[in-house]
Amino acid sequence: MVNRDDLEAAARRIEGYIRPTPSYEVRPGLWFKLELLQHSGSFKARGAFNRILAAREEGTLPSAGVIVASGGNAGLGVAYAAATLGVRAEVFVPVTAPATKVARLRDLGAHVHRHGREYAEAHAASMIAVAETGAMFVHAYDQPEIVAGQGTVGLELPRADTVLVAVGGGGLVAGVAAAVGDRSRVVAVEPEGVPTLHAALAAGAPVDVVVDSVAGDSLGARRVGTIAFDLAVRNNVASVLVTDEEIVAARRRLWLEHRLAVEHGAAAALAGLDRLDDPGTTVVVLCGANTDPSTLYAETAHATR
């Protein structure tokens, strides 16, 4: 189980490698945590640095480097951390991964492999490569070092009644829940088309779900992580579902009202705000900005015709 001590150790380890990102008060009682400003464009760099640096400290980092499977953002975080630390990185992504993310992965020097149409298929291919090469596997969301690294976001949040976090595999919401404990209510926001945590809470254990959402490139895990599920239950994390239409509208609103260009997965967190009856003082974690600006323009232009 990952706890606050693990998060504080991670924060010390990755200090100087990541950006402590700002929060700002949009209006009285509503804050945005701008994790979209993080290196590599999302919170994933935090966990990647923590995993690789911890292995280096322990003397367990192989010369073959690291391998990660990703919908895009975890790969970018690992590729950035590996390039910074001089480590070889291979990234397995589904063929549906946005071209902008794949191009950036290559720019960072990662060796990119494209397999399957979902994260789960890319993950299966990556495990074969790990066995063949001896490289260290860096999970996108379900390793203690990853969750602890992602959870350092929670150490930087302003005090609030409610924290809204978008969920795919659950590494970020798990880490944030471990960081804030009972100080704040943590609400996991998921697309109706990828309800990984919601389905797990209903079933009493992680289960596979169908992946079908506009936010599937970043929230497209087929199953929530075991660590995330355990921490969600332990910390009474609530789950709300939002439609793709609500996600697109929230993304458009972030651009038109705040000039924040975020990916659909990040916008999902804001979409969840309207599902809460009495959130009190609220922090919305805007977790990523790895998006194709042309799609944002198209969505905005279509809505204003």
Backbone hydrogen bonds, N-H to C=O, Kabsch-Sander energy under -0.5 kcal/mol:
donor,donor_aa,acceptor,acceptor_aa,energy
6,D,3,N,-0.5
7,L,3,N,-1.6
8,E,4,R,-2.6
9,A,5,D,-2.2
10,A,6,D,-2.3
11,A,7,L,-2.6
12,R,8,E,-1.8
13,R,9,A,-2.1
14,I,10,A,-2.6
15,E,11,A,-0.7
16,G,18,I,-0.5
17,Y,14,I,-2.4
18,I,14,I,-1.2
21,T,19,R,-1.0
24,Y,32,F,-2.1
26,V,24,Y,-0.8
26,V,30,L,-2.1
27,R,30,L,-1.2
30,L,27,R,-2.6
31,W,282,T,-3.1
32,F,24,Y,-2.4
33,K,284,V,-2.6
34,L,22,P,-2.8
34,L,32,F,-0.7
35,E,33,K,-1.8
35,E,286,L,-0.5
36,L,286,L,-1.0
37,L,34,L,-1.6
38,Q,35,E,-1.8
41,G,38,Q,-2.4
42,S,39,H,-0.9
43,F,287,C,-1.3
45,A,42,S,-1.2
46,R,43,F,-1.7
47,G,43,F,-0.7
48,A,44,K,-2.0
49,F,45,A,-2.5
50,N,46,R,-2.1
51,R,47,G,-2.6
52,I,48,A,-2.3
53,L,49,F,-2.8
54,A,50,N,-2.1
55,A,51,R,-1.8
56,R,52,I,-2.2
57,E,53,L,-2.5
58,E,54,A,-2.0
59,G,55,A,-0.8
59,G,56,R,-0.6
60,T,55,A,-2.6
61,L,55,A,-0.7
65,G,62,P,-1.6
66,V,88,R,-2.7
67,I,136,M,-2.5
68,V,90,E,-2.1
70,S,92,F,-2.8
76,L,72,G,-2.2
77,G,73,N,-2.5
78,V,74,A,-2.6
79,A,75,G,-3.0
80,Y,76,L,-2.6
81,A,77,G,-2.4
82,A,78,V,-3.2
83,A,79,A,-2.4
84,T,80,Y,-2.4
85,L,81,A,-2.2
86,G,82,A,-0.9
86,G,83,A,-0.5
87,V,82,A,-3.0
90,E,66,V,-2.2
91,V,111,H,-2.7
92,F,68,V,-2.8
93,V,91,V,-0.6
93,V,113,H,-2.8
95,V,116,G,-3.4
97,A,94,P,-1.9
101,K,98,P,-0.7
102,V,98,P,-2.0
103,A,99,A,-2.6
104,R,100,T,-1.7
105,L,101,K,-2.3
106,R,102,V,-1.9
107,D,103,A,-2.1
108,L,104,R,-1.8
109,G,106,R,-1.5
110,A,105,L,-2.0
111,H,89,A,-2.4
112,V,110,A,-0.7
113,H,91,V,-2.8
115,H,93,V,-2.4
115,H,113,H,-0.5
121,E,118,E,-0.6
122,A,118,E,-1.7
123,H,119,Y,-2.8
124,A,120,A,-1.9
125,A,121,E,-1.8
126,S,122,A,-2.1
127,M,123,H,-1.8
128,I,124,A,-1.2
129,A,125,A,-1.6
130,V,126,S,-2.1
131,A,127,M,-1.9
132,E,128,I,-1.8
133,T,129,A,-2.4
134,G,130,V,-2.4
136,M,65,G,-2.8
138,V,67,I,-3.0
139,H,137,F,-0.6
147,V,143,Q,-2.6
148,A,144,P,-2.6
149,G,145,E,-2.1
150,Q,146,I,-2.8
151,G,147,V,-2.3
152,T,148,A,-0.6
152,T,149,G,-1.3
153,V,150,Q,-1.8
154,G,151,G,-1.1
155,L,151,G,-0.7
156,E,152,T,-0.6
156,E,153,V,-1.4
157,L,154,G,-0.9
161,D,281,T,-1.6
162,T,281,T,-2.3
163,V,185,R,-2.7
164,L,283,V,-2.9
165,V,163,V,-0.5
165,V,187,V,-2.4
167,V,189,V,-2.2
174,A,170,G,-2.2
175,G,171,G,-2.0
176,V,172,L,-2.8
177,A,173,V,-2.3
178,A,174,A,-2.1
179,A,175,G,-1.8
180,V,176,V,-2.6
181,G,177,A,-1.9
183,R,180,V,-2.4
185,R,161,D,-3.1
186,V,184,S,-0.5
187,V,163,V,-3.0
187,V,185,R,-0.5
188,A,186,V,-0.5
188,A,238,A,-3.7
189,V,165,V,-2.7
190,E,188,A,-0.5
190,E,240,V,-2.4
192,E,242,V,-2.7
194,V,191,P,-1.8
196,T,194,V,-1.7
199,A,195,P,-2.8
200,A,196,T,-1.7
201,L,197,L,-2.9
202,A,198,H,-1.7
203,A,199,A,-2.1
204,G,200,A,-2.1
205,A,200,A,-1.1
209,V,222,R,-2.1
212,D,193,G,-1.9
212,D,210,V,-0.7
216,G,213,S,-1.8
218,S,215,A,-1.3
219,L,215,A,-2.9
225,G,169,G,-3.1
229,F,225,G,-2.5
230,D,226,T,-2.5
231,L,227,I,-2.5
232,A,228,A,-2.6
233,V,229,F,-2.4
234,R,230,D,-2.5
235,N,231,L,-2.2
236,N,233,V,-1.1
237,V,232,A,-2.7
238,A,186,V,-2.0
240,V,188,A,-2.7
242,V,190,E,-2.4
247,I,243,T,-2.0
248,V,244,D,-2.7
249,A,245,E,-2.1
250,A,246,E,-2.2
251,R,247,I,-2.4
252,R,248,V,-2.4
253,R,249,A,-2.4
254,L,250,A,-2.3
255,W,251,R,-1.5
256,L,252,R,-2.9
257,E,253,R,-2.6
258,H,253,R,-0.6
258,H,254,L,-0.9
259,R,255,W,-1.6
260,L,254,L,-2.2
261,A,259,R,-0.6
262,V,260,L,-0.9
263,E,288,G,-1.6
267,A,263,E,-1.9
268,A,264,H,-1.6
269,A,265,G,-0.6
269,A,266,A,-1.0
270,L,266,A,-0.7
271,A,267,A,-2.2
272,G,268,A,-1.4
273,L,270,L,-1.6
274,D,270,L,-0.5
274,D,271,A,-0.7
275,R,272,G,-1.4
276,L,273,L,-1.5
282,T,29,G,-2.9
283,V,162,T,-2.4
284,V,31,W,-2.8
285,V,164,L,-2.4
285,V,283,V,-0.6
286,L,33,K,-2.4
286,L,284,V,-0.8
287,C,285,V,-1.0
289,A,41,G,-2.5
291,T,289,A,-1.9
295,T,292,D,-1.5
296,L,292,D,-1.2
297,Y,293,P,-2.5
298,A,294,S,-2.3
299,E,295,T,-2.3
300,T,296,L,-2.3
301,A,297,Y,-3.0
302,H,298,A,-2.3
303,A,299,E,-1.7
304,T,300,T,-1.3
305,R,301,A,-0.6
305,R,302,H,-0.6
